[in-house]
Amino acid sequence: MLIHDLARETGFSVETIRYYERLGLIRPPTRRANGYRDYAPSVVPCLHLCRYAKELGFSLREIRALGERLDAGALSRADARQAVVGKLAEVERRLVELRALRASLRSALTHDDVFRGSSAGPASSRRRLGFGREVVPSAAGRRHGRGAGLGREATRFPGATSGARRARR
């Protein structure tokens, strides 16, 4: 089956099918004499399973691990069920965190002085919310040779990383 036929049958784009092939989510196709990919019909249910697993919240890495175990005959029904139970537990934890965040946001909206500042000034309001000021190295300064010591002041949300920090990782 040619890639465009596979794409039409499964609803995936040609690019996604090639990407899934590179990631090892589907078996590599054989090549025809003209170099075209020739996918086995067994790839169709595999792609449908990938879509279903994505809809259930599994990452591509998790799907690949499950697929490898399935191909090796080492994935029992109980193992698949346990993977879904684990994903459900993860979603439940995230829901608790999101509910707490919602409560914090609602609380912030009920306090007038949170965003406009209080008698102590806007800086104290930012500190109460967890906002901070810090100096981070300017990525542009390093790229253009203007000296590594140059910096810029940046406001960050709690737990966020600046672009300059991400670039260094």
Protein Blocks (a to p, Z undefined) as FASTA:
>chain_A
ZZklmmmmnopafklmmmmmmnopaccddddfkopacddfklmmmmmmmmmmmmnopafk
lmmmmmmmmmnopacfklmmmmmmmmmmmmmmmmmmmmmmmmmmmmmmmmmklmnopfko
jklmmmmnopacdddddfklmmnonojkbccdddddehiacfklmmmZZ
